[in-house]
């Protein structure tokens, strides 16, 4: 993944087609979309038999789609466990609905448009592009070729998307088409939102809900939003909840239960972040470097297993990690509540844990330790199954803290050669008291690093 300085829409208005929708004709343009080193509009031109970096499309439909899904584009994460599907994949209704909000190809039906999805990753905004299958869509004059993952600062993404919207509205100035008036009114509502309105819209966007059309909202969500105090929906804990992969219909009751746990344990923010400076361009690097810092403070030899995570917490912040099992977590994909309590003690509340393997608990506690050390400056946090920046950093931290990848790499190959991959997974998982999945991910992380 790259961290581009900006996303840039380079376009030039060109001659109006003779027939078609008048707003599409009036906004016909040659468009080149650039994301750092990537160009989502790069395509193979079948007629010219060459690669070009621009496409010819009307910008009114694209602009209308951006405005309609503004808050979701900037704040809703990818909710599923697997990767974002490519253009040929069969998907369920939930994924199809998500793609309607996030895939640029949806914006311009009937026109050659790249299969690129724009969505939130918590701290930043991501863009993921998938190429067209070779030789499949032969009725389309171009075949999109870029296969990439890029991220951008949210403020930068907001500015560049807004610049495109305002350019198209300027082009349509003077039109008497009622669709232009509606688009301009919707855009003004976004731009002129008060702080309380913007907080409401951000929360709705994180759930993939339209903040201007409340009729289709699941039961309970609007009532939850209304009873939240100013700033409550933007609290660190509620942002984690809004971004978790559970359906919106579950969030109101989850919020009540999690709030009770946080109050019962008197959880508060940390007084200071611990560890080295974060890597703002990489969740993996931030978690990885934090794990190395903790292991160094513990005085561990390279590859030495950690037997007691309380010692890791004491080495990092001078206090032992406390685990609370007394308060039942709500059902769903929120895995623990993390914060600091009296006498500055870091605590991870996991609910009842008898059904979980010790290896899974150690990984969960380690993720909670990362959150406590690094990410609780704004108050209690949640460990969830989301793929947002902080959640991914916590996974990288836990994996590297418990099963250092360089040592895993060094010993994995020898065992794999002698006894096979499954045996290598099992032996190293037993050594480090983690799941075989963690070992497999660490091996894959090393291979990505060394072989690209």
N, C-alpha and C positions, 0 to 999 in steps of 0.2 A: 504494500500500500504506500501511496505517496501522500505528501502533505502539500498540495498546491497552494500558491499564494492567493489565487482567486479562481473563480469560475467566470469565464468571459463568453458572452454571446456577441459575436461579430456578425452583423447582418447588413445587407444593402437592399433597399427597396428596388424592385425591378418592375418591368412592364406588366400591366394588368391583363390577366387572361380575358378572352372575349366573352366567355360564359362562366356561370357558376354563382355561388353565394356572393353577394356584393361585399360583405365584410371580409371574406376570404380573398376575393380578388383585390380589394384595396390594400390588403396587408401582405401581398405576395412578396417574398424576399428570398435572397440567397443567404443562407445561414451557415456559419461555422461556429460550433460550440467547443470551447477548449477548457479542459480541466487540468491545469498544470501541464504535465508532459503528455497527457492523453487528449484525444479529440474524438468525442462520442459520435460526431457526424462523419467521421472518416468511413468511406465506403468504396467498394469496387463498382465502377460504372460498367455495366454489361455492354453498352453500345460502344463506348470508347475503349473498353478493355484496359482500363487503368484505374489507379486509386485516386480519388479526390477527397478533399476535406470539407466540402460544403454540400448542402442539399437545398432544394428549391421547394419551399413550403409556405403556406399562409401562416402568419403569426397570430392572427386573431384567435383561432381555436386553442393554440398553446397558451396564450395569455389568459383566456377565459378559464382554462383548466388550472393554471397556477393560482389564480385568484380564488377559485372555488375550493381548492385544497390547500390553501396557504398555510394554515396552522398545522395540518397533518404533515405536509412536506417538511416543515422545519422541526417538528417535535415528536412525531410518532415513530417508534423504532420498528424494526422487522421483528415480528412476534414469534416466529416459528423456530424449531430447533435446527432444521436443515438449512442449507444455503438457499439463496433466492433462486427460484427456478428460471431456466432459460426460456426462450420464446416458443419452444415446441412442447414444453412440459404440460402434462395433465395436472390440474390443480383443483383443490376443493373450493367451496364457495367462499370461505373466509380468506384464503389466499387470493382468490380472484377479486374480492372486494378490496383487499389491500393494494393489489396491483392497479386497480382503477384509480386509487388515490396517489400512487407513487410512480408508476411507470409512464415515462414520457410518450411512449408509443400510443398509449391510450388517448393522449391529447389530440392527436391528428389522425383520426380514422380516415382511411382512404388515401393517405399520403405516406410516402416513404420517410419514416421517422425511426431513430435509433431505439433499441430496447435498453433503456437506461433508467434505473430507479433512483430516486432521490428520497432520503429518509434520515431520521435522527439516529445518532449513536450516543445520545446522552450529552456529552460535552461538545460534540461537533456534529456536522452533517456529512453524511456519506453519499457517494454516487457510485453505483455498481452497474457496469455495462456488460451485456452478453452478446456475442456475435451471432449473426444469422447462420443457420446450418448451410454448409457449402452446397450451392447448386439447388437449394430447395425452393425458394420463393422466386421462381423464374419469371413470374408475371410482373414483378416489381423491377424497375429499371436499375436499382442499386442493391448491393448486398453489404450490410454493415459488418465491419470486420473487427472492431475494437472489443477486447476482453480485458476488463480492468476493474480495479477497486481504488477509489480515491476518496479523500476526506478533505473537508474545508471548514474553516471557522464559521460558526453560525452567523455572526454579524456580516461576514463577507458574502455568504450565500444569500442572506436577506437583501443586502444592498444590490447585488447583481441581478437577482430575480426581480426586484423592484424596478431597476433601471429598464429591464425589458418591458415590464408591464406599462410603465409610464411612457416609453417610446411608442408603444402600440396605441395607447390611448391618445397620445398627441397626433399620431397619424390619422386616427379616426375622428379627430376634433371637427365639429361641424356636421357630422352625420346625424340624420334624423331617425336612424334605426333605433327602435326601443331597446334592443339588446346592448347597444353602446351605453345608453343611459343607465341601464341596470348594472353593467360591468363597472362603470365609473362610480356608481353609488356603492357597490360592494367594496371597491378598492378604497374609497374614502372611509368606509366603516372600519376597515383594517387599519388604515393609516391614522385615524383619529380616535382609536380606542383609548379609553382612560386606563390608568394603571389597574383598577379593579377589573375592567372589561378584558384587558390583555391577559391578566392572570387566569380568568375564566376561560378565555380562548386557548391559551397554552395548555391548560389541563384537558380541555376537550380534544385538542389536537393530539395530545399524547395517547388518548384513547381511540383515535381515528374517528371521532364524532364531529359533526358539523355544528359549530357554536351558534350558527344563525338559523338552524332548523332543528328545534328541540322535539318535534313530534315523534321522531323515530328513535329517540334515546331510550336505552333500557330503563326499566323501573328502578328507582332509587338513586340514580346517578345525579339527576338534577337536584333532588332534595339534599344529597350529600354536599354538592357544590354550594348550595344556598346557605347551609348552616355552617360552612367553613368560615372562620374569621379571616379578615384581610391578611394576605400573605400565607394563609394555611395551605392552600393548594400548591404553593411554590415552596413549601418546606421540603427539606432534603428527604425526609421520610416519605412524604406523600408523592414526591416526584418518583422515588424508587417504586412505590406502589403503582402509580399510574403507568410506569414503563414496564412493569412486570408482565409476563406473557398470559396471565389469566384474562378471561373475557371481561369486558366492561361491566357486565351485569353482576359480577362478583365483588367489584371493588368497594362499594359502599359498606357492605358488612365487614369486609376485610379491614377497611380503614378504622371502623369502630373498635374491632378486636385488637388491632395493633396499637391503637392509641391507648387503650386500657393497659396493655402490657407496658408501654413506655412510661405511663404515669405510675403504675404500680411499682416499677423498678426505679422510679425517679431518674430516668435516663436524661443525660444532658450532653452538651457538646464537649469536645476535648479542649483543653487549655492551649494546646499547641500541636502542630503536626510533627511526627517523628520520622527520622530517616533522611536519606539524601533527596536532593531536588528531583522533582518529577520530570518525566519526559513528555512534554505536552503533545508530541506528535505520535506517540505510540503507547497504547495501554499495556501491551505486552512488555515493552522495555521498562515501563514504570514499575510493574509488578516484579519483573525479573531483578532489577537493580535493588529494589527494596528487600527482596529475599536474600540477595547476596550480602546486603548490609546487616541484616539480622543475624545471618549465619556467622559473619565475621565477628560481630559483637559477642556471640556465644562462644567464640574460640574453637569452633568445630574444625576438624580436619576435613580436607576435600572429600566429599561423598559420605561423610559420617551421618548416619541416621539420627533423627531427633526423636527421643523417647518420650519426652514430656513437653507439651507446648507451653505450659506455664513458664518453663525456663526461657523459651523464646520471647515471651512477653516481658519477663523480668529483664532480660538483656536489652530489649528495645526501649522500654519506658520505665523500668524500675518497679513495675507492679506485675503481679501474677494475673493472668487472664482468668476471669470467673465465668463459669458456664451455668446458666439458669435453665432448669428443666421443669420448673413448677408451673409455668404459665403456658397454656395450650395455644399454639399458633392456629390461625384459621386455615381451613383446607385451601390448597392451591400451591402455587409455585413461589411463594415467599418462604424462604428456608430459615431465616433467623432475623432477630432484631438486635442491633448493635448500638452501644453507646457507652457513656461513662457515668458512674454513679458516685455516691459520697466517698470521700477520701481518694478521689481520682482513680477509681478502679475500672479498668476496661471490662465490659461484660458482653457476652454473646448469649442471647436467649433463643434456645432451639426448640422448646417444647419437649414433649415426651420423645425419648430417643431409643427406647429398648428395641424397636424393630429395625434399627439401622445398624449396619456393620460398623465396627470400630474404625476401619479404614475410611469409610464415608464420613464418619463424624470428625475424624482428624482433618480431613480436607475442608469440611464445613467450618470447623473452628478456626482453621488457618485463614480462610477467606474472611471470617469475622474479625480476626486479628488485624488483617490488612486494613479493613474498613475503620476499625477503632484507631489505628495508628495514623492513618493518612487522610481519612475522608469524613471525619465527624466534626469538623470545625463549625458547621452550620446546624448541628444537632444530631439526634439519633438517625441511624441509617438501617436499610434492609439489605440482606443478602438474598438475591433472587436468581431465577433462571434466565434473566434477561441477558441480551448481548450488548448492552450499553458499555460505555468506556470504563466506568468504575467497576462494573461487574466483571468485565474481561480482565482488568488489571488484577482484581482479587483472585481470579482463577490462576493467572500466571504466577502470582506471588505464592499461592498455596502449593502449586505444582513444584516450583523451584525450591521453596523452603523445605518441602518434605522429600523430594526426589531430584537432586541436582542433575540437570540434563547432561552436563559434560561427563559426569561419572556414569550416569545411565548409558550414555552413548558408548563409553569405553568398554563396559562390561556386557552390554546387550549383544553386540555383534558376535562376541566369542560364544556366548550361550546359544544364540540363534543358530550359529554355524554347527554347533555340536548337537543341539537337541531340538531345534525348531523354534519358531516364533512364539507359539503358545507357551512353551516351557520358559522361554526368556521372559515373557510378560509375567508369568506366575512367580518365578523365582525372585525377580526384582520387586514385584509388588509385595511379596512376603518380607523381603529385606527392609523395605521402607514403610511397610504398613500402610500402603495406599492401594487403590484399585488397579487392576491391570489396564484400565482405560487411561489412567494418569500416566502410567509408564509408556503406553503406546503414543500418547500425545507428546510426551517429552522426547521420545525418539524421533517423531515426525518434526518437532520443532528444530531439532539439531539438523536433520536432513534438509529442511527448508533453508536454514542458515548457511549450511556449507555448499549446497547444490542448487540454491536459488528457488 
